[in-house]
Amino acid sequence: MINTDQQAPSQFIIRTFPVGPLQCNCSIIGDRLSSKALVVDPGGDAEQILGLINELNLTVVAIIHTHAHLDHILASGIIKEATGAPIYLHESDKFLWDMVGEQCAMFGVPAITLPEPDGFIKDDQALNCCGGVAIHTPGHTPGSVSFWFEEYKTLIAGDTLFQGSIGRTDLPGGNFDQIVTSIKERIYCLDDQALVVTGHGPNTVIGSEKLSNGFVRG
């Protein structure tokens, strides 16, 4: 588990850990003062996610998704049932949400059913926890979204930007030109010192990617 809140201001909690069959990075983001929390990309291992929420004594106010590929949504229904929190994603990824059965079959994962989303995330929408804002960053999927916490210099980038790489664009709805534009115009304009929590693998830093990313230089 990546416990990045150790170096952040004391009220900010962020815990990131791999879950599910494809080891998606799920994040629990919380505010110690209000006890509000967001669950980002619950892609499996619901008991582990719920256990940590209880351990941190947080109340989940929303379950949010960087995009709707199966490895980022598999446990969303269980988390909603257990917490009562609403589910949100960008409307442009609703077709992938509705195709979760087909996605499971494609990757050999046991089929699941998901509830309908409670609402859709808009570009520049406030997240009602820790001052977070949603940034529409299409390319990996049409509805890919990143979550920016300016006060804490933290970006949840999903599968848009990785350490030294970018998200694949050869799956349904992917677009290479779009992802490059999203990274250059929406991510690289953020604080160079900001931590980037990626959808898989290790964290990185925006300034480092601008200098050394082999796919998109700043």
CYANA upper distance limits for C-alpha pairs under 8 A (distance plus 0.5 A):
  1 MET  CA     15 ARG  CA      7.52
  1 MET  CA     16 THR  CA      6.38
  1 MET  CA     17 PHE  CA      5.01
  1 MET  CA     18 PRO  CA      7.89
  2 ILE  CA     15 ARG  CA      6.45
  2 ILE  CA     16 THR  CA      5.55
  2 ILE  CA     17 PHE  CA      6.51
  3 ASN  CA     14 ILE  CA      7.07
  3 ASN  CA     15 ARG  CA      5.47
  3 ASN  CA     16 THR  CA      7.08
  4 THR  CA      8 ALA  CA      7.59
  4 THR  CA     13 ILE  CA      8.26
  4 THR  CA     14 ILE  CA      6.37
  4 THR  CA     15 ARG  CA      6.87
  4 THR  CA     16 THR  CA      8.26
  5 ASP  CA      9 PRO  CA      7.96
  5 ASP  CA     10 SER  CA      8.10
  5 ASP  CA     12 PHE  CA      6.81
  5 ASP  CA     13 ILE  CA      5.51
  5 ASP  CA     14 ILE  CA      5.71
  5 ASP  CA     15 ARG  CA      7.58
  6 GLN  CA     10 SER  CA      8.42
  8 ALA  CA     12 PHE  CA      6.89
  8 ALA  CA     13 ILE  CA      8.33
  8 ALA  CA    152 TYR  CA      7.16
  9 PRO  CA    152 TYR  CA      7.93
 10 SER  CA     32 ARG  CA      8.29
 11 GLN  CA     31 ASP  CA      5.87
 11 GLN  CA     32 ARG  CA      5.25
 11 GLN  CA     33 LEU  CA      6.57
 12 PHE  CA     29 ILE  CA      8.06
 12 PHE  CA     30 GLY  CA      6.56
 12 PHE  CA     31 ASP  CA      5.56
 12 PHE  CA     32 ARG  CA      6.97
 12 PHE  CA    130 CYS  CA      7.63
 12 PHE  CA    152 TYR  CA      8.23
 13 ILE  CA     28 ILE  CA      8.12
 13 ILE  CA     29 ILE  CA      5.99
 13 ILE  CA     30 GLY  CA      5.30
 13 ILE  CA     31 ASP  CA      6.52
 13 ILE  CA     32 ARG  CA      7.58
 14 ILE  CA     27 SER  CA      7.14
 14 ILE  CA     28 ILE  CA      6.13
 14 ILE  CA     29 ILE  CA      5.00
 14 ILE  CA     30 GLY  CA      6.93
 15 ARG  CA     27 SER  CA      5.98
 15 ARG  CA     28 ILE  CA      5.76
 15 ARG  CA     29 ILE  CA      7.14
 16 THR  CA     25 ASN  CA      6.62
 16 THR  CA     26 CYS  CA      6.04
 16 THR  CA     27 SER  CA      4.78
 16 THR  CA     28 ILE  CA      7.03
 16 THR  CA    197 VAL  CA      8.47
 17 PHE  CA     24 CYS  CA      8.48
 17 PHE  CA     25 ASN  CA      5.77
 17 PHE  CA     26 CYS  CA      6.05
 17 PHE  CA     27 SER  CA      7.12
 18 PRO  CA     23 GLN  CA      5.19
 18 PRO  CA     24 CYS  CA      5.64
 18 PRO  CA     25 ASN  CA      4.85
 18 PRO  CA     26 CYS  CA      6.53
 18 PRO  CA    200 HIS  CA      8.00
 19 VAL  CA     23 GLN  CA      5.25
 19 VAL  CA     24 CYS  CA      5.92
 19 VAL  CA     25 ASN  CA      6.83
 19 VAL  CA     26 CYS  CA      6.98
 19 VAL  CA     42 PRO  CA      7.94
 19 VAL  CA     43 GLY  CA      6.39
 19 VAL  CA     44 GLY  CA      5.73
 19 VAL  CA     45 ASP  CA      6.14
 20 GLY  CA     24 CYS  CA      7.07
 20 GLY  CA     43 GLY  CA      5.92
 20 GLY  CA     44 GLY  CA      4.46
 20 GLY  CA     45 ASP  CA      6.15
 20 GLY  CA     71 ASP  CA      7.23
 20 GLY  CA     74 LEU  CA      8.17
 21 PRO  CA     44 GLY  CA      7.80
 21 PRO  CA     71 ASP  CA      7.75
 21 PRO  CA    109 VAL  CA      8.33
 22 LEU  CA     71 ASP  CA      6.46
 23 GLN  CA     43 GLY  CA      8.38
 23 GLN  CA     71 ASP  CA      8.05
 23 GLN  CA    200 HIS  CA      7.25
 24 CYS  CA     41 ASP  CA      8.12
 24 CYS  CA     43 GLY  CA      6.60
 24 CYS  CA     71 ASP  CA      6.54
 24 CYS  CA     72 HIS  CA      6.72
 24 CYS  CA    199 GLY  CA      6.27
 24 CYS  CA    200 HIS  CA      5.74
 25 ASN  CA     41 ASP  CA      7.73
 25 ASN  CA     43 GLY  CA      8.42
 25 ASN  CA    198 THR  CA      7.55
 25 ASN  CA    199 GLY  CA      5.61
 25 ASN  CA    200 HIS  CA      5.86
 25 ASN  CA    201 GLY  CA      7.90
 26 CYS  CA     39 VAL  CA      7.92
 26 CYS  CA     40 VAL  CA      6.20
 26 CYS  CA     41 ASP  CA      5.57
 26 CYS  CA     42 PRO  CA      5.93
 26 CYS  CA     43 GLY  CA      7.32
 26 CYS  CA     72 HIS  CA      8.27
 26 CYS  CA    199 GLY  CA      8.25
 27 SER  CA     39 VAL  CA      6.50
 27 SER  CA     40 VAL  CA      5.58
 27 SER  CA     41 ASP  CA      7.41
 27 SER  CA     42 PRO  CA      8.33
 28 ILE  CA     37 ALA  CA      7.29
 28 ILE  CA     38 LEU  CA      6.32
 28 ILE  CA     39 VAL  CA      5.30
 28 ILE  CA     40 VAL  CA      6.83
 28 ILE  CA     53 ILE  CA      8.04
 29 ILE  CA     37 ALA  CA      5.92
 29 ILE  CA     38 LEU  CA      5.66
 29 ILE  CA     39 VAL  CA      7.05
 29 ILE  CA     40 VAL  CA      8.28
 30 GLY  CA     35 SER  CA      7.05
 30 GLY  CA     36 LYS  CA      6.10
 30 GLY  CA     37 ALA  CA      4.58
 30 GLY  CA     38 LEU  CA      6.86
 30 GLY  CA     58 LEU  CA      7.49
 30 GLY  CA    129 CYS  CA      7.62
 30 GLY  CA    130 CYS  CA      7.46
 31 ASP  CA     35 SER  CA      5.80
 31 ASP  CA     36 LYS  CA      6.11
 31 ASP  CA     37 ALA  CA      7.03
 31 ASP  CA    129 CYS  CA      7.58
 31 ASP  CA    130 CYS  CA      6.60
 32 ARG  CA     36 LYS  CA      8.02
 32 ARG  CA     58 LEU  CA      8.39
 35 SER  CA     57 ASN  CA      7.51
 35 SER  CA     58 LEU  CA      5.32
 35 SER  CA     59 THR  CA      6.39
 36 LYS  CA     58 LEU  CA      6.36
 36 LYS  CA     59 THR  CA      5.59
 36 LYS  CA     60 VAL  CA      6.48
 36 LYS  CA     61 VAL  CA      6.71
 36 LYS  CA    129 CYS  CA      6.89
 37 ALA  CA     58 LEU  CA      6.44
 37 ALA  CA     59 THR  CA      6.16
 37 ALA  CA     60 VAL  CA      5.06
 37 ALA  CA     61 VAL  CA      6.33
 37 ALA  CA     62 ALA  CA      7.81
 37 ALA  CA    129 CYS  CA      7.13
 38 LEU  CA     60 VAL  CA      6.10
 38 LEU  CA     61 VAL  CA      6.55
 38 LEU  CA     62 ALA  CA      5.75
 38 LEU  CA     63 ILE  CA      6.43
 38 LEU  CA     64 ILE  CA      7.55
 38 LEU  CA    129 CYS  CA      7.64
 39 VAL  CA     60 VAL  CA      7.45
 39 VAL  CA     62 ALA  CA      7.05
 39 VAL  CA     63 ILE  CA      5.32
 39 VAL  CA     64 ILE  CA      6.70
 40 VAL  CA     63 ILE  CA      6.53
 40 VAL  CA     64 ILE  CA      5.49
 40 VAL  CA     65 HIS  CA      6.09
 40 VAL  CA     66 THR  CA      7.87
 41 ASP  CA     63 ILE  CA      8.12
 41 ASP  CA     64 ILE  CA      6.94
 41 ASP  CA     65 HIS  CA      5.43
 41 ASP  CA     66 THR  CA      7.11
 41 ASP  CA     72 HIS  CA      5.13
 41 ASP  CA     73 ILE  CA      6.49
 41 ASP  CA     76 SER  CA      8.29
 42 PRO  CA     46 ALA  CA      7.80
 42 PRO  CA     49 ILE  CA      8.14
 42 PRO  CA     63 ILE  CA      8.46
 42 PRO  CA     72 HIS  CA      6.21
 42 PRO  CA     73 ILE  CA      6.07
 42 PRO  CA     74 LEU  CA      7.13
 42 PRO  CA     75 ALA  CA      5.79
 42 PRO  CA     76 SER  CA      6.16
 42 PRO  CA     79 ILE  CA      8.31
 43 GLY  CA     70 LEU  CA      7.59
 43 GLY  CA     71 ASP  CA      5.30
 43 GLY  CA     72 HIS  CA      4.51
 43 GLY  CA     73 ILE  CA      5.18
 43 GLY  CA     74 LEU  CA      5.12
 43 GLY  CA     75 ALA  CA      5.87
 43 GLY  CA     76 SER  CA      7.71
 44 GLY  CA     71 ASP  CA      7.86
 44 GLY  CA     72 HIS  CA      8.25
 44 GLY  CA     73 ILE  CA      7.92
 44 GLY  CA     74 LEU  CA      5.73
 44 GLY  CA     75 ALA  CA      5.14
 45 ASP  CA     49 ILE  CA      7.11
 45 ASP  CA     75 ALA  CA      7.38
 46 ALA  CA     50 LEU  CA      6.57
 46 ALA  CA     75 ALA  CA      6.10
 46 ALA  CA     78 ILE  CA      7.16
 46 ALA  CA     79 ILE  CA      7.00
 47 GLU  CA     51 GLY  CA      6.36
 48 GLN  CA     52 LEU  CA      6.81
 49 ILE  CA     53 ILE  CA      6.86
 50 LEU  CA     54 ASN  CA      6.74
 50 LEU  CA     79 ILE  CA      7.71
 50 LEU  CA     82 ALA  CA      8.50
 51 GLY  CA     55 GLU  CA      6.59
 52 LEU  CA     56 LEU  CA      6.59
 53 ILE  CA     57 ASN  CA      6.66
 53 ILE  CA     58 LEU  CA      6.10
 53 ILE  CA     59 THR  CA      8.03
 53 ILE  CA     60 VAL  CA      8.40
 54 ASN  CA     58 LEU  CA      6.91
 59 THR  CA     83 THR  CA      8.35
 60 VAL  CA     83 THR  CA      7.06
 60 VAL  CA     85 ALA  CA      6.46
 61 VAL  CA     85 ALA  CA      5.88
 61 VAL  CA     86 PRO  CA      7.64
 62 ALA  CA     85 ALA  CA      5.59
 62 ALA  CA     86 PRO  CA      5.67
 62 ALA  CA     87 ILE  CA      6.63
 62 ALA  CA     88 TYR  CA      7.75
 63 ILE  CA     76 SER  CA      7.72
 63 ILE  CA     79 ILE  CA      8.40
 63 ILE  CA     80 LYS  CA      7.90
 63 ILE  CA     85 ALA  CA      6.92
 63 ILE  CA     86 PRO  CA      6.56
 63 ILE  CA     87 ILE  CA      5.30
 63 ILE  CA     88 TYR  CA      6.70
 64 ILE  CA     87 ILE  CA      6.57
 64 ILE  CA     88 TYR  CA      5.46
 64 ILE  CA     89 LEU  CA      6.50
 65 HIS  CA     72 HIS  CA      7.54
 65 HIS  CA     73 ILE  CA      7.87
 65 HIS  CA     88 TYR  CA      7.08
 65 HIS  CA     89 LEU  CA      5.75
 65 HIS  CA     90 HIS  CA      8.43
 65 HIS  CA    145 VAL  CA      8.02
 66 THR  CA     72 HIS  CA      8.30
 66 THR  CA     89 LEU  CA      7.63
 66 THR  CA    143 GLY  CA      8.47
 66 THR  CA    144 SER  CA      5.94
 66 THR  CA    145 VAL  CA      5.19
 66 THR  CA    146 SER  CA      6.42
 66 THR  CA    147 PHE  CA      8.24
 66 THR  CA    156 ILE  CA      8.48
 66 THR  CA    157 ALA  CA      7.70
 66 THR  CA    158 GLY  CA      5.74
 66 THR  CA    159 ASP  CA      8.19
 67 HIS  CA     72 HIS  CA      7.56
 67 HIS  CA     89 LEU  CA      7.26
 67 HIS  CA     90 HIS  CA      7.79
 67 HIS  CA     93 ASP  CA      7.02
 67 HIS  CA    141 THR  CA      7.35
 67 HIS  CA    143 GLY  CA      6.59
 67 HIS  CA    144 SER  CA      5.22
 67 HIS  CA    145 VAL  CA      6.96
 67 HIS  CA    158 GLY  CA      7.85
 68 ALA  CA     72 HIS  CA      6.82
 68 ALA  CA     73 ILE  CA      6.74
 68 ALA  CA     89 LEU  CA      7.96
 68 ALA  CA     93 ASP  CA      6.35
 68 ALA  CA     94 LYS  CA      7.91
 68 ALA  CA     96 LEU  CA      6.14
 68 ALA  CA     97 TRP  CA      5.98
 68 ALA  CA    143 GLY  CA      8.48
 69 HIS  CA     73 ILE  CA      7.28
 69 HIS  CA     96 LEU  CA      7.01
 69 HIS  CA     97 TRP  CA      7.93
 69 HIS  CA    100 VAL  CA      8.33
 69 HIS  CA    103 GLN  CA      8.13
 70 LEU  CA     74 LEU  CA      6.29
 70 LEU  CA     97 TRP  CA      8.36
 70 LEU  CA    100 VAL  CA      6.62
 70 LEU  CA    103 GLN  CA      6.72
 70 LEU  CA    104 CYS  CA      7.38
 74 LEU  CA    112 ILE  CA      7.89
 75 ALA  CA     79 ILE  CA      6.72
 76 SER  CA     80 LYS  CA      6.64
 76 SER  CA     87 ILE  CA      8.00
 76 SER  CA    114 LEU  CA      7.79
 77 GLY  CA     81 GLU  CA      6.65
 77 GLY  CA    113 THR  CA      8.33
 77 GLY  CA    114 LEU  CA      5.90
 77 GLY  CA    115 PRO  CA      6.59
 78 ILE  CA     82 ALA  CA      6.67
 79 ILE  CA     83 THR  CA      6.49
 79 ILE  CA     84 GLY  CA      8.32
 79 ILE  CA     85 ALA  CA      8.28
 80 LYS  CA     84 GLY  CA      5.55
 80 LYS  CA     85 ALA  CA      5.77
 80 LYS  CA     86 PRO  CA      7.05
 80 LYS  CA     87 ILE  CA      7.59
 81 GLU  CA     85 ALA  CA      8.39
 86 PRO  CA    117 PRO  CA      7.92
 86 PRO  CA    118 ASP  CA      6.05
 86 PRO  CA    119 GLY  CA      8.30
 87 ILE  CA    117 PRO  CA      5.59
 87 ILE  CA    118 ASP  CA      5.76
 87 ILE  CA    119 GLY  CA      7.31
 88 TYR  CA    117 PRO  CA      6.22
 88 TYR  CA    118 ASP  CA      6.60
 88 TYR  CA    119 GLY  CA      5.74
 88 TYR  CA    120 PHE  CA      5.78
 88 TYR  CA    121 ILE  CA      6.56
 89 LEU  CA     93 ASP  CA      7.68
 89 LEU  CA     94 LYS  CA      8.15
 89 LEU  CA    117 PRO  CA      7.73
 89 LEU  CA    119 GLY  CA      7.69
 89 LEU  CA    120 PHE  CA      5.65
 89 LEU  CA    121 ILE  CA      5.82
 89 LEU  CA    143 GLY  CA      8.25
 90 HIS  CA     94 LYS  CA      7.64
 90 HIS  CA    120 PHE  CA      5.57
 90 HIS  CA    121 ILE  CA      5.17
 90 HIS  CA    122 LYS  CA      7.10
 90 HIS  CA    143 GLY  CA      5.55
 90 HIS  CA    144 SER  CA      7.59
 90 HIS  CA    145 VAL  CA      7.62
 91 GLU  CA    120 PHE  CA      5.90
 91 GLU  CA    121 ILE  CA      7.51
 91 GLU  CA    143 GLY  CA      7.02
 92 SER  CA    142 PRO  CA      6.03
 92 SER  CA    143 GLY  CA      4.96
 93 ASP  CA     97 TRP  CA      7.00
 93 ASP  CA    141 THR  CA      7.52
 93 ASP  CA    142 PRO  CA      6.69
 93 ASP  CA    143 GLY  CA      5.16
 93 ASP  CA    144 SER  CA      7.93
 94 LYS  CA     98 ASP  CA      6.65
 95 PHE  CA     99 MET  CA      6.74
 96 LEU  CA    100 VAL  CA      6.93
 99 MET  CA    103 GLN  CA      6.63
100 VAL  CA    104 CYS  CA      6.58
100 VAL  CA    111 ALA  CA      8.32
100 VAL  CA    112 ILE  CA      7.83
100 VAL  CA    113 THR  CA      7.88
100 VAL  CA    114 LEU  CA      8.38
101 GLY  CA    105 ALA  CA      6.86
101 GLY  CA    111 ALA  CA      6.05
101 GLY  CA    112 ILE  CA      6.96
101 GLY  CA    113 THR  CA      7.70
102 GLU  CA    106 MET  CA      6.65
103 GLN  CA    107 PHE  CA      6.93
104 CYS  CA    108 GLY  CA      6.34
104 CYS  CA    109 VAL  CA      5.17
104 CYS  CA    110 PRO  CA      6.75
104 CYS  CA    111 ALA  CA      6.03
104 CYS  CA    112 ILE  CA      8.24
105 ALA  CA    109 VAL  CA      6.66
105 ALA  CA    110 PRO  CA      7.93
105 ALA  CA    111 ALA  CA      7.50
121 ILE  CA    125 GLN  CA      7.31
121 ILE  CA    134 ALA  CA      7.79
122 LYS  CA    134 ALA  CA      7.55
122 LYS  CA    135 ILE  CA      8.45
122 LYS  CA    136 HIS  CA      7.88
123 ASP  CA    134 ALA  CA      6.31
123 ASP  CA    135 ILE  CA      5.64
123 ASP  CA    136 HIS  CA      5.53
124 ASP  CA    133 VAL  CA      6.25
124 ASP  CA    134 ALA  CA      5.61
124 ASP  CA    135 ILE  CA      5.91
124 ASP  CA    136 HIS  CA      8.03
125 GLN  CA    133 VAL  CA      5.99
125 GLN  CA    134 ALA  CA      5.74
125 GLN  CA    135 ILE  CA      8.11
126 ALA  CA    131 GLY  CA      7.61
126 ALA  CA    132 GLY  CA      6.43
126 ALA  CA    133 VAL  CA      5.00
126 ALA  CA    134 ALA  CA      6.99
127 LEU  CA    131 GLY  CA      7.38
127 LEU  CA    132 GLY  CA      5.62
127 LEU  CA    133 VAL  CA      6.01
127 LEU  CA    134 ALA  CA      7.43
128 ASN  CA    132 GLY  CA      7.40
130 CYS  CA    149 PHE  CA      7.41
131 GLY  CA    149 PHE  CA      6.53
131 GLY  CA    150 GLU  CA      7.82
131 GLY  CA    151 GLU  CA      7.76
132 GLY  CA    147 PHE  CA      6.98
132 GLY  CA    148 TRP  CA      5.97
132 GLY  CA    149 PHE  CA      5.00
132 GLY  CA    150 GLU  CA      7.64
133 VAL  CA    147 PHE  CA      6.22
133 VAL  CA    148 TRP  CA      5.75
133 VAL  CA    149 PHE  CA      7.06
134 ALA  CA    145 VAL  CA      6.95
134 ALA  CA    146 SER  CA      6.38
134 ALA  CA    147 PHE  CA      5.19
134 ALA  CA    148 TRP  CA      6.84
135 ILE  CA    145 VAL  CA      6.01
135 ILE  CA    146 SER  CA      5.61
135 ILE  CA    147 PHE  CA      6.56
135 ILE  CA    148 TRP  CA      7.63
135 ILE  CA    186 ARG  CA      7.83
136 HIS  CA    143 GLY  CA      7.53
136 HIS  CA    144 SER  CA      6.73
136 HIS  CA    145 VAL  CA      4.98
136 HIS  CA    146 SER  CA      6.90
136 HIS  CA    182 SER  CA      8.44
137 THR  CA    143 GLY  CA      7.92
137 THR  CA    144 SER  CA      5.85
137 THR  CA    145 VAL  CA      5.56
137 THR  CA    146 SER  CA      6.82
137 THR  CA    160 THR  CA      7.76
137 THR  CA    179 ILE  CA      7.47
137 THR  CA    182 SER  CA      5.39
137 THR  CA    183 ILE  CA      7.77
137 THR  CA    186 ARG  CA      7.46
138 PRO  CA    142 PRO  CA      5.33
138 PRO  CA    143 GLY  CA      6.12
138 PRO  CA    144 SER  CA      5.28
138 PRO  CA    145 VAL  CA      7.41
138 PRO  CA    160 THR  CA      8.46
138 PRO  CA    175 ASN  CA      8.44
138 PRO  CA    178 GLN  CA      6.53
138 PRO  CA    179 ILE  CA      6.36
138 PRO  CA    182 SER  CA      6.84
139 GLY  CA    144 SER  CA      7.46
139 GLY  CA    160 THR  CA      7.84
139 GLY  CA    169 THR  CA      7.10
139 GLY  CA    173 GLY  CA      8.21
139 GLY  CA    174 GLY  CA      5.80
139 GLY  CA    175 ASN  CA      5.19
139 GLY  CA    176 PHE  CA      6.52
139 GLY  CA    177 ASP  CA      7.69
139 GLY  CA    178 GLN  CA      5.05
139 GLY  CA    179 ILE  CA      4.30
139 GLY  CA    180 VAL  CA      8.02
139 GLY  CA    182 SER  CA      7.72
140 HIS  CA    144 SER  CA      7.00
140 HIS  CA    159 ASP  CA      7.22
140 HIS  CA    160 THR  CA      6.49
140 HIS  CA    167 GLY  CA      6.02
140 HIS  CA    168 ARG  CA      6.45
140 HIS  CA    169 THR  CA      5.59
140 HIS  CA    171 LEU  CA      8.47
140 HIS  CA    173 GLY  CA      7.92
140 HIS  CA    174 GLY  CA      5.35
140 HIS  CA    175 ASN  CA      6.98
140 HIS  CA    176 PHE  CA      8.10
140 HIS  CA    179 ILE  CA      6.73
141 THR  CA    169 THR  CA      7.94
141 THR  CA    171 LEU  CA      8.49
141 THR  CA    172 PRO  CA      7.98
141 THR  CA    173 GLY  CA      5.68
141 THR  CA    174 GLY  CA      5.37
141 THR  CA    175 ASN  CA      7.86
142 PRO  CA    173 GLY  CA      6.22
142 PRO  CA    174 GLY  CA      7.23
142 PRO  CA    175 ASN  CA      8.47
144 SER  CA    158 GLY  CA      8.27
144 SER  CA    160 THR  CA      7.91
145 VAL  CA    157 ALA  CA      7.83
145 VAL  CA    158 GLY  CA      7.95
146 SER  CA    155 LEU  CA      7.34
146 SER  CA    156 ILE  CA      6.01
146 SER  CA    157 ALA  CA      5.13
146 SER  CA    158 GLY  CA      6.95
146 SER  CA    160 THR  CA      8.44
147 PHE  CA    155 LEU  CA      6.12
147 PHE  CA    156 ILE  CA      5.46
147 PHE  CA    157 ALA  CA      7.15
148 TRP  CA    153 LYS  CA      8.20
148 TRP  CA    154 THR  CA      6.60
148 TRP  CA    155 LEU  CA      5.09
148 TRP  CA    156 ILE  CA      7.00
149 PHE  CA    153 LYS  CA      6.41
149 PHE  CA    154 THR  CA      5.70
149 PHE  CA    155 LEU  CA      6.72
150 GLU  CA    154 THR  CA      7.10
153 LYS  CA    191 ASP  CA      7.44
153 LYS  CA    193 GLN  CA      7.60
153 LYS  CA    194 ALA  CA      4.95
153 LYS  CA    195 LEU  CA      6.70
154 THR  CA    194 ALA  CA      5.87
154 THR  CA    195 LEU  CA      5.30
154 THR  CA    196 VAL  CA      6.58
154 THR  CA    197 VAL  CA      7.93
155 LEU  CA    194 ALA  CA      7.41
155 LEU  CA    195 LEU  CA      6.61
155 LEU  CA    196 VAL  CA      5.35
155 LEU  CA    197 VAL  CA      6.56
156 ILE  CA    196 VAL  CA      6.50
156 ILE  CA    197 VAL  CA      5.30
156 ILE  CA    198 THR  CA      6.83
156 ILE  CA    199 GLY  CA      8.38
157 ALA  CA    161 LEU  CA      6.52
157 ALA  CA    196 VAL  CA      6.92
157 ALA  CA    197 VAL  CA      6.49
157 ALA  CA    198 THR  CA      5.78
157 ALA  CA    199 GLY  CA      7.11
158 GLY  CA    197 VAL  CA      7.89
158 GLY  CA    198 THR  CA      5.71
158 GLY  CA    199 GLY  CA      4.50
158 GLY  CA    200 HIS  CA      8.22
159 ASP  CA    166 ILE  CA      7.60
159 ASP  CA    167 GLY  CA      5.45
159 ASP  CA    168 ARG  CA      8.48
159 ASP  CA    198 THR  CA      6.90
159 ASP  CA    199 GLY  CA      5.29
159 ASP  CA    200 HIS  CA      7.71
160 THR  CA    166 ILE  CA      6.18
160 THR  CA    167 GLY  CA      5.35
160 THR  CA    179 ILE  CA      7.34
160 THR  CA    183 ILE  CA      8.01
160 THR  CA    198 THR  CA      8.36
160 THR  CA    199 GLY  CA      8.37
161 LEU  CA    165 SER  CA      6.88
161 LEU  CA    166 ILE  CA      5.01
161 LEU  CA    167 GLY  CA      6.61
161 LEU  CA    183 ILE  CA      7.78
161 LEU  CA    198 THR  CA      7.00
162 PHE  CA    166 ILE  CA      5.74
162 PHE  CA    167 GLY  CA      7.60
162 PHE  CA    198 THR  CA      6.06
162 PHE  CA    199 GLY  CA      7.98
162 PHE  CA    200 HIS  CA      8.05
162 PHE  CA    201 GLY  CA      8.21
162 PHE  CA    202 PRO  CA      8.44
162 PHE  CA    203 ASN  CA      8.20
162 PHE  CA    204 THR  CA      7.79
163 GLN  CA    198 THR  CA      8.19
163 GLN  CA    201 GLY  CA      8.41
163 GLN  CA    202 PRO  CA      7.31
163 GLN  CA    203 ASN  CA      7.22
163 GLN  CA    204 THR  CA      5.91
163 GLN  CA    209 GLU  CA      7.49
163 GLN  CA    213 ASN  CA      7.95
164 GLY  CA    209 GLU  CA      6.96
164 GLY  CA    212 SER  CA      7.37
164 GLY  CA    213 ASN  CA      5.02
164 GLY  CA    214 GLY  CA      6.76
164 GLY  CA    215 PHE  CA      8.21
165 SER  CA    213 ASN  CA      6.62
165 SER  CA    214 GLY  CA      7.16
165 SER  CA    215 PHE  CA      6.70
166 ILE  CA    215 PHE  CA      7.34
166 ILE  CA    216 VAL  CA      8.49
167 GLY  CA    179 ILE  CA      8.36
168 ARG  CA    174 GLY  CA      7.90
168 ARG  CA    176 PHE  CA      8.50
169 THR  CA    173 GLY  CA      8.17
169 THR  CA    174 GLY  CA      4.59
169 THR  CA    175 ASN  CA      5.78
169 THR  CA    176 PHE  CA      6.09
169 THR  CA    179 ILE  CA      8.49
170 ASP  CA    174 GLY  CA      6.19
170 ASP  CA    175 ASN  CA      8.00
175 ASN  CA    179 ILE  CA      6.91
176 PHE  CA    180 VAL  CA      6.84
177 ASP  CA    181 THR  CA      6.76
178 GLN  CA    182 SER  CA      6.56
179 ILE  CA    183 ILE  CA      6.66
180 VAL  CA    184 LYS  CA      6.65
180 VAL  CA    216 VAL  CA      6.94
181 THR  CA    185 GLU  CA      6.22
181 THR  CA    186 ARG  CA      8.24
182 SER  CA    186 ARG  CA      5.76
182 SER  CA    187 ILE  CA      7.27
183 ILE  CA    187 ILE  CA      5.34
183 ILE  CA    188 TYR  CA      6.47
183 ILE  CA    216 VAL  CA      7.95
184 LYS  CA    188 TYR  CA      5.63
184 LYS  CA    189 CYS  CA      7.61
184 LYS  CA    216 VAL  CA      7.88
184 LYS  CA    217 ARG  CA      8.44
184 LYS  CA    218 GLY  CA      6.95
185 GLU  CA    189 CYS  CA      6.77
186 ARG  CA    190 LEU  CA      7.85
187 ILE  CA    206 ILE  CA      8.15
188 TYR  CA    192 ASP  CA      8.05
188 TYR  CA    206 ILE  CA      6.96
188 TYR  CA    207 GLY  CA      8.29
188 TYR  CA    210 LYS  CA      7.27
188 TYR  CA    218 GLY  CA      6.86
190 LEU  CA    194 ALA  CA      7.93
190 LEU  CA    206 ILE  CA      8.10
191 ASP  CA    206 ILE  CA      7.60
191 ASP  CA    207 GLY  CA      8.22
192 ASP  CA    205 VAL  CA      7.56
192 ASP  CA    206 ILE  CA      5.50
192 ASP  CA    207 GLY  CA      4.65
192 ASP  CA    208 SER  CA      8.26
193 GLN  CA    205 VAL  CA      6.72
193 GLN  CA    206 ILE  CA      6.85
193 GLN  CA    207 GLY  CA      6.60
194 ALA  CA    205 VAL  CA      6.16
194 ALA  CA    206 ILE  CA      6.29
194 ALA  CA    207 GLY  CA      8.19
195 LEU  CA    203 ASN  CA      7.48
195 LEU  CA    204 THR  CA      6.51
195 LEU  CA    205 VAL  CA      5.23
195 LEU  CA    206 ILE  CA      7.21
196 VAL  CA    203 ASN  CA      6.07
196 VAL  CA    204 THR  CA      5.57
196 VAL  CA    205 VAL  CA      5.88
196 VAL  CA    206 ILE  CA      7.03
197 VAL  CA    202 PRO  CA      7.97
197 VAL  CA    203 ASN  CA      5.36
197 VAL  CA    204 THR  CA      7.32
198 THR  CA    202 PRO  CA      7.29
198 THR  CA    203 ASN  CA      6.30
198 THR  CA    204 THR  CA      8.10
204 THR  CA    208 SER  CA      7.82
204 THR  CA    209 GLU  CA      7.99
205 VAL  CA    209 GLU  CA      6.97
206 ILE  CA    210 LYS  CA      6.78
207 GLY  CA    211 LEU  CA      6.98
208 SER  CA    212 SER  CA      6.55
208 SER  CA    213 ASN  CA      8.10
209 GLU  CA    213 ASN  CA      5.21
209 GLU  CA    216 VAL  CA      8.40
209 GLU  CA    217 ARG  CA      7.48
209 GLU  CA    218 GLY  CA      8.13
210 LYS  CA    216 VAL  CA      7.68
210 LYS  CA    217 ARG  CA      5.28
210 LYS  CA    218 GLY  CA      4.62
211 LEU  CA    217 ARG  CA      6.50
211 LEU  CA    218 GLY  CA      6.96
212 SER  CA    217 ARG  CA      7.18
213 ASN  CA    217 ARG  CA      6.25
